Amino acid sequence: MIVNFGRQARQRGLFVLSTLALLSSVVPASAQTTIKWLHLEANPDRLATWEGIAAAYEEAHPDVNIEFQFLENEAFKAKLPTLLQSNEAPSMFYTWGGGVLKAQSETGAIRDVTAAFDADGGKWRSEVSPAAVDGLSIDGKVWAAPVQSGLVSFFYNKELFEKAGIDAAAIQTWDDFTAAVQKLKDAGITPIAGGGGDKWPIHFFWSYLAMRELGQDGFAAAKGGEGFQGEGFLKASQMLADLGAMEPFQEGYLGATWPDTQAVFADGRAAIVLSFENTATPQNQANAATDGKGLASDNIGRFAFPVIDGGAGLITDDFGGLNGWVVTKDAPAETEDFIHFLTVENAGLLAEKNNILPTAVGSDASVKDASLADSAAQMAKATWHQNYLDQDLGPNVGRVVNDMSVELVSGGVTPEDALQQIQDAFSMEM
Amino acid sequence: MSQIAPALEAAPTAVLHTRRRRGVRGKWPIIVLFLPPALVLFTLFVILPMGEAAWYSFYNWNGYGLPTEWIGFKNYELIFKQSAFRNALINNGLIIVVSICVQIPLALWLATMVTKSIKGAVVFRLIFFLPYVLADVAAGMIWRFVYDGEFGLVANIYEFFGQNAPFWLADKNVAFSAVLGVIVWKYFGFHMMLFIAGLQAIDKSVLEAADIDGATGWQKFFKVTLPLLGSTVRLSVFFAVVGSLQLFDMIMPLTGGGPSNSTQTLVTFLYSFGVMRMQVGFGSAVGVVLFVICVTLAFSYKRIFMRND
């Protein structure tokens, strides 16, 4: 009863308010609009860049107020479904695209930004890389405004490679790679830094192997309904199990989180890491290393994940993230405009200050770090960009893929059983 | 005196009688006044969510919108197919066993030590109780560092003896034993406090009588102290069982349930397979199973062991 009465009163209040709003809309510049920006950026320097951008927007639009809301990564993922369906829903939030975005788009809790992208003769659409827009579109609708994309590739410690007598440029195929791993082991060097505790760092290996073995068409067929138990997946899984059998990772890698893993590489305790595009930047090295410095930029080299002899995948098929901002159903109309301001007009600033690879066209010039620019150059030539599988396949199948990648590499499961479990989860979603 | 005594005796019975006669009818206003708030809150925050969980458990649902895809008992089938769930069940059982076989005897032993009137006993009481005061999450993080094979305390000890340090939390055969160690360390202080309270309630004259009869220390402990502590021991075991079923916030920072799900408990299993995978229907089914286990254990334990307490 009390609740009902309250609701009635509130509705009446809303009615009065909306009438007032209607009346006052005749008079320009009225009520304050608040854009609630939900993010998971814990790094104060990066956050400061955003705050600067928000302040600039507020200055240009005095009637708009931007409010920052922070949630830690795992908490964000766990809380978002409830949050989106409550009255406290944010106006905009971060997305990795893929199955989660698809699930959100089906609920009516978020609104698509297609209209904003196509306004003014498709101005916004033309300002962003088409692959990025495609990546965040579902059934012809743009469900999130792209901001950055990433590339996962191998980074190596030049000094340690030299010590083991390995020429990184000669690593073209997976066999070359495993030979290099063996050489490192023979030289008494831990070959690869791996994060088995967080699991997803190991799913990079399985994903890339499957991509290299199956190629874009084979992969699309699997996702389209053929499933994950074909010959190609079996071969890729076996290769990962074989790699694991060589024991290439640091001791205790099964308990290592991602920060642990990055420290192993940045301290020079392992020669290789399969990691994000910003691995070699001085900031990242300083953050990751135990001594607060890390490896010197000129001591870090990068090479693309090698191809598999006889596999359908190409060396130019990329695997990496694609991020964007999602607008919620009841967000103020200004939200899209602000996101455009953030992701397009300030793309250069974000690239320079926050070390990201923006999806906005023509922002490459602002990428100052050499190794980042190198990643950007590879992405510019991409024949296919595959999003992280633990995002792309949705949270359920994705986590099974992560689990199975670790199980495969640690010898806890046969390739057949691993694929069966992935398939079981996948058929639940269909 | 003799005249007053019957009057005094009669008075309470009279009051009792009138109370009984007024019976339920007299209580109605009180029931009507005081029951609704509690009932509403209990229904809203306990009964309803439980009913909802039971309802969701029959759907394939990711938490968005309303559940629509009815799948019957499929979620329950899936639970029992998961090897991680079996691990979790076994682990919960192991926690109970270790609590009863190691933690409670240890706590009892220490309690008998620190209740003796020796110098510094109070300080030791405080020290032993400290781990329990520490937040579970903090304890989990601290022990993660302790067990670290590269920089941790364990690593330093091994290095001191010129050995290569093991990575206990990364080895699926050892990880849960390491977790059990932390659990014993964390909660023995709590059980110790229960026993201290129990020991202090024991009448000293009984022990003195045993002394006069020439009982040895062991005899006194097993024939006098332990039987008199019976209800405390049963309560302690009850807390150990309930604590095991609730264990979550220490495991997450310590191992997150890994490696290979070897350190999952029922609640971490629910969280990682239900909440984090956005399988709310499945998670609800796990919740229902957990609820059934809790209710069965709690009621049967109370029925069988705590009947007279």
Interface residues (C-beta under 8 A of the other chain):
Chain A: E74 K77 A78 P81 T82 L84 Q85 V100 A103 Q104 E106 T107 G108 A109 G196 G197 K199 E251 G252 Y253 L254 G255 A256 T290 G394 P395 N396 R399 D403 V406 E407 S410 G412 M428
Chain B: N60 N62 G63 Y64 G65 D148 G149 E150 F151 F167 L169 A170 D171 K172 A175 T255 G256 G258 P259 S260 N261 S272 V275 M276 R277 M278 Q279 V280
